């Protein structure tokens, strides 16, 4: 983190880094993702001296991440599908794989 960054940005950096590591990213890649995310948020809120046009005019990283976690190439995760199946009380869900859960839920 840059010198003089706020405690909020420090917490955000750690949170993003830990999340990336939990998803299976290497420590080096997790640090890169966290730094880019925090730097973009700093630029969007006017906390940095310089900012690229894409940092300030593109959608926020929190919104982008939310979209990826729900749609993306593979759609919802197995855990998301399983939770929905449990909520709908679908029988046999514990023995279903992701494709079967998708089919049963109509995804």
The 8 nearest C-alpha neighbors of each residue, nearest first, counted from 0:
[[1, 2, 4, 9, 34, 12, 8, 3],
 [2, 0, 4, 3, 38, 5, 34, 9],
 [1, 3, 4, 0, 5, 9, 6, 8],
 [4, 2, 1, 5, 0, 6, 9, 8],
 [5, 3, 2, 1, 8, 6, 0, 9],
 [4, 6, 7, 8, 9, 3, 10, 2],
 [7, 5, 9, 8, 10, 4, 11, 3],
 [6, 8, 10, 5, 9, 11, 4, 12],
 [9, 7, 11, 5, 10, 6, 12, 4],
 [8, 10, 6, 12, 7, 11, 13, 5],
 [11, 9, 13, 7, 8, 12, 14, 6],
 [10, 12, 8, 14, 9, 13, 15, 7],
 [13, 11, 9, 33, 15, 10, 14, 8],
 [14, 12, 16, 10, 11, 15, 17, 9],
 [13, 15, 11, 17, 16, 12, 10, 18],
 [16, 14, 18, 33, 12, 17, 13, 11],
 [15, 17, 29, 13, 33, 19, 14, 18],
 [18, 16, 20, 14, 19, 15, 13, 21],
 [19, 17, 21, 15, 20, 16, 14, 22],
 [18, 20, 22, 29, 16, 21, 17, 24],
 [19, 21, 24, 17, 23, 22, 18, 29],
 [20, 22, 18, 23, 19, 17, 24, 16],
 [23, 21, 19, 20, 24, 18, 17, 25],
 [22, 24, 20, 21, 25, 19, 18, 29],
 [25, 23, 20, 19, 29, 22, 28, 26],
 [26, 24, 28, 27, 29, 20, 23, 19],
 [25, 27, 29, 28, 30, 20, 24, 16],
 [26, 28, 30, 25, 29, 31, 24, 32],
 [27, 29, 31, 25, 30, 26, 24, 32],
 [30, 28, 16, 26, 19, 32, 31, 27],
 [31, 29, 33, 27, 28, 32, 16, 34],
 [30, 32, 28, 34, 29, 33, 35, 27],
 [33, 31, 29, 35, 30, 34, 36, 28],
 [34, 32, 16, 30, 15, 36, 12, 31],
 [35, 33, 31, 37, 36, 32, 38, 30],
 [36, 34, 38, 32, 33, 37, 39, 31],
 [35, 37, 33, 39, 34, 38, 32, 40],
 [36, 38, 40, 34, 39, 35, 41, 33],
 [39, 37, 41, 35, 40, 36, 34, 42],
 [40, 38, 42, 36, 54, 37, 41, 35],
 [39, 41, 43, 37, 42, 38, 44, 36],
 [42, 40, 46, 38, 44, 39, 43, 47],
 [43, 41, 39, 45, 47, 50, 40, 44],
 [44, 42, 55, 40, 41, 45, 39, 54],
 [43, 45, 41, 42, 46, 40, 47, 55],
 [46, 44, 42, 43, 47, 41, 48, 50],
 [45, 47, 41, 44, 42, 48, 43, 40],
 [48, 46, 42, 49, 45, 41, 50, 38],
 [47, 49, 46, 50, 45, 42, 41, 51],
 [50, 48, 47, 51, 42, 45, 46, 52],
 [51, 49, 42, 54, 52, 47, 55, 48],
 [50, 52, 54, 53, 55, 49, 42, 56],
 [51, 53, 55, 54, 56, 50, 57, 42],
 [54, 52, 57, 56, 51, 55, 50, 58],
 [55, 53, 51, 39, 52, 57, 56, 50],
 [54, 56, 43, 52, 53, 57, 42, 51],
 [57, 55, 53, 52, 54, 58, 43, 59],
 [58, 56, 53, 54, 55, 59, 52, 60],
 [59, 57, 60, 56, 63, 62, 55, 54],
 [60, 58, 62, 61, 63, 57, 40, 43],
 [59, 61, 63, 62, 64, 36, 58, 40],
 [60, 62, 64, 59, 63, 65, 58, 36],
 [63, 61, 65, 59, 60, 64, 66, 58],
 [62, 64, 60, 66, 65, 61, 59, 67],
 [65, 63, 67, 61, 66, 62, 60, 68],
 [66, 64, 62, 68, 63, 67, 61, 69],
 [65, 67, 63, 64, 69, 68, 70, 62],
 [68, 66, 71, 64, 70, 65, 69, 63],
 [67, 69, 65, 66, 70, 64, 75, 71],
 [70, 68, 75, 67, 66, 74, 65, 71],
 [69, 71, 74, 67, 75, 68, 66, 72],
 [72, 70, 67, 74, 73, 69, 68, 66],
 [71, 73, 74, 70, 67, 75, 69, 68],
 [74, 72, 71, 75, 70, 76, 69, 67],
 [73, 75, 70, 71, 72, 69, 76, 68],
 [74, 76, 69, 70, 79, 80, 73, 77],
 [77, 75, 79, 78, 80, 74, 73, 69],
 [76, 78, 80, 97, 79, 81, 75, 96],
 [77, 79, 81, 76, 80, 82, 75, 83],
 [80, 78, 76, 82, 77, 81, 75, 83],
 [81, 79, 77, 83, 78, 82, 84, 76],
 [80, 82, 84, 78, 83, 79, 77, 85],
 [83, 81, 85, 79, 84, 80, 78, 86],
 [82, 84, 86, 80, 85, 81, 87, 79],
 [85, 83, 81, 87, 89, 86, 82, 88],
 [84, 86, 88, 82, 83, 87, 81, 89],
 [85, 87, 83, 84, 88, 82, 89, 81],
 [86, 88, 84, 85, 89, 83, 82, 104],
 [89, 87, 85, 86, 84, 90, 83, 92],
 [90, 88, 84, 87, 92, 85, 91, 86],
 [89, 91, 92, 88, 93, 84, 85, 87],
 [92, 90, 93, 94, 89, 95, 88, 84],
 [91, 93, 95, 94, 90, 89, 84, 81],
 [94, 92, 91, 95, 81, 90, 96, 85],
 [93, 95, 92, 91, 96, 99, 90, 100],
 [96, 94, 92, 99, 93, 100, 97, 91],
 [95, 97, 99, 98, 100, 94, 77, 92],
 [98, 96, 100, 77, 99, 101, 95, 80],
 [99, 97, 101, 100, 96, 102, 95, 103],
 [98, 100, 102, 96, 101, 97, 95, 103],
 [99, 101, 103, 97, 102, 98, 104, 95],
 [102, 100, 106, 98, 104, 99, 103, 105],
 [103, 101, 105, 99, 100, 104, 106, 98],
 [102, 104, 100, 105, 101, 99, 106, 89],
 [105, 103, 101, 102, 106, 100, 84, 80],
 [104, 106, 102, 103, 101, 100, 99, 98],
 [105, 101, 104, 102, 103, 100, 74, 75]]
